[in-house]
Amino acid sequence: MLSRVGSYAILALFVFIAVFPISRILTISLRPSDQLLSRSLAVIPDGATLDNYRQLLTETPFLQWLGNSLLVAGVVTITGVALASTAGYALSRHRFKGRKAALSGILVTQMFPATMLLLPLYIVLIELGLINSYIGIVVIYSATALPFCVWQMKGYYDTIPASLEEAARIDGASPWQAFYKVILPLAAPALVITALFSFMSAWNEYVVAAVVLQDVEMFTMPVGLKLFQGSMSSQWGLYAAGSLLVSLPVIALFLVLSRYLISGLTLGAVKG
């Protein structure tokens, strides 16, 4: 009995730690402009108003930044799923010269964050004329997300018996048909993990986008929200409202795909 009470107490503590910052952001987003520095702990402040949300949606480029982020994250997600699903399959099913070196190289690249490679990547983008373009950040985001995605897909393919493909080939299916119609549907959980990771890599990233994108109208959401924070003053109400709204697509995506998450993360990580 005591152990159960202790477990619930620990869980309640962690829930509080997770929820409290969100409640503070919600409170700030609902406060009138003359109460932003209030020390009240009430979740719904006195004189609560939606003016910050109205101003954010009607008087700022918020919706345009949101569309830019959805465009970039969508392209990165499609690119990541397409490349990781095929590369992971090749590394899982085929034995070819340089396979182990490729796997080691992919693993090593995960040790280097995109910010560490920002200077050489910036020089490359300048030479290719991709500064201030979505193609430039899509290339960087895809390149940094792919190592994890390829390993994830490769590990999941390892758990699918090769006999299924052999049976499909005996029935007259081509190698592509065996992959597309038999193996790929079975790898749906891993594909979901790959899609989520690729989406989140692009959706939350700030540093690369702040360096590559220079036109305010092309800003993605993290870079756009940073404009509300200045050196002399900060529009905390707009900042808080934008922070809540920008989390809604991610929450919706996780809710829709949640049933695939556990199996995708566990099965795809057991083999190397």
ZILIN-V211181 format. One record per residue. RES is the residue in one small letter. D_CENTER is the distance of its C-alpha to the mean C-alpha in Angstrom with 2 decimals. Layout:
BEGIN
RES:D_CENTER / RES:D_CENTER
END
This chain:
BEGIN
m:40.38 / l:39.68 / s:36.83 / r:35.22 / v:35.74 / g:34.24 / s:31.13 / y:30.70 / a:31.36 / i:28.66 / l:26.14 / a:27.33 / l:26.91 / f:23.27 / v:22.67 / f:24.51 / i:22.55 / a:19.24 / v:20.80 / f:23.09 / p:20.74 / i:19.30 / s:22.94 / r:23.90 / i:21.35 / l:22.64 / t:26.15 / i:25.75 / s:24.34 / l:27.48 / r:30.02 / p:32.54 / s:32.46 / d:35.52 / q:34.02 / l:30.78 / l:32.45 / s:33.79 / r:33.72 / s:33.92 / l:31.69 / a:32.00 / v:28.75 / i:30.41 / p:32.35 / d:35.81 / g:35.87 / a:32.26 / t:31.26 / l:28.53 / d:29.63 / n:26.47 / y:24.43 / r:27.18 / q:27.31 / l:23.56 / l:23.55 / t:26.93 / e:27.67 / t:24.50 / p:22.21 / f:19.40 / l:19.21 / q:19.26 / w:16.38 / l:14.45 / g:15.57 / n:14.68 / s:11.01 / l:11.09 / l:13.09 / v:11.11 / a:7.71 / g:10.20 / v:12.10 / v:9.54 / t:8.62 / i:12.41 / t:13.25 / g:11.22 / v:12.72 / a:16.07 / l:16.52 / a:15.25 / s:17.30 / t:20.37 / a:20.21 / g:19.63 / y:22.54 / a:24.77 / l:24.25 / s:24.90 / r:27.89 / h:29.69 / r:31.60 / f:32.12 / k:33.20 / g:30.49 / r:28.16 / k:28.20 / a:27.84 / a:24.78 / l:23.18 / s:24.20 / g:22.98 / i:19.48 / l:19.52 / v:20.97 / t:18.38 / q:15.80 / m:18.20 / f:17.66 / p:14.77 / a:14.22 / t:16.26 / m:19.13 / l:19.26 / l:18.97 / l:22.74 / p:23.44 / l:20.48 / y:21.84 / i:25.28 / v:24.20 / l:22.60 / i:25.86 / e:27.93 / l:26.06 / g:26.22 / l:22.49 / i:22.31 / n:21.35 / s:19.87 / y:16.63 / i:17.61 / g:17.58 / i:14.03 / v:12.87 / v:15.02 / i:13.75 / y:10.00 / s:11.13 / a:13.64 / t:11.67 / a:9.16 / l:12.24 / p:14.30 / f:12.36 / c:11.85 / v:15.55 / w:16.79 / q:15.07 / m:16.67 / k:19.87 / g:20.29 / y:19.95 / y:22.39 / d:24.76 / t:25.17 / i:26.31 / p:30.05 / a:31.18 / s:34.17 / l:32.21 / e:31.85 / e:35.45 / a:36.61 / a:34.83 / r:36.45 / i:39.82 / d:39.45 / g:39.15 / a:35.42 / s:34.31 / p:31.71 / w:29.12 / q:30.19 / a:30.03 / f:26.44 / y:25.31 / k:27.43 / v:27.69 / i:24.99 / l:21.89 / p:22.48 / l:22.98 / a:19.66 / a:17.76 / p:16.14 / a:14.84 / l:13.67 / v:11.65 / i:10.02 / t:9.50 / a:8.13 / l:5.61 / f:4.69 / s:5.18 / f:3.65 / m:0.51 / s:3.80 / a:5.56 / w:5.33 / n:6.39 / e:8.40 / y:12.08 / v:14.60 / v:14.36 / a:14.21 / a:17.09 / v:19.11 / v:18.69 / l:18.88 / q:22.28 / d:23.05 / v:22.27 / e:21.99 / m:19.20 / f:17.08 / t:13.46 / m:12.95 / p:12.56 / v:15.55 / g:17.45 / l:17.35 / k:18.69 / l:21.75 / f:22.82 / q:23.43 / g:26.47 / s:28.94 / m:31.75 / s:30.14 / s:26.87 / q:26.18 / w:24.77 / g:25.24 / l:23.13 / y:20.50 / a:20.37 / a:20.45 / g:17.60 / s:15.44 / l:16.24 / l:15.84 / v:12.41 / s:11.23 / l:13.05 / p:10.84 / v:8.13 / i:11.31 / a:12.88 / l:10.34 / f:10.63 / l:14.34 / v:14.88 / l:13.41 / s:14.49 / r:17.61 / y:15.98 / l:13.84 / i:16.86 / s:18.63 / g:15.74 / l:15.01 / t:18.77 / l:20.37 / g:18.04 / a:18.72 / v:22.47 / k:23.70 / g:23.34
END
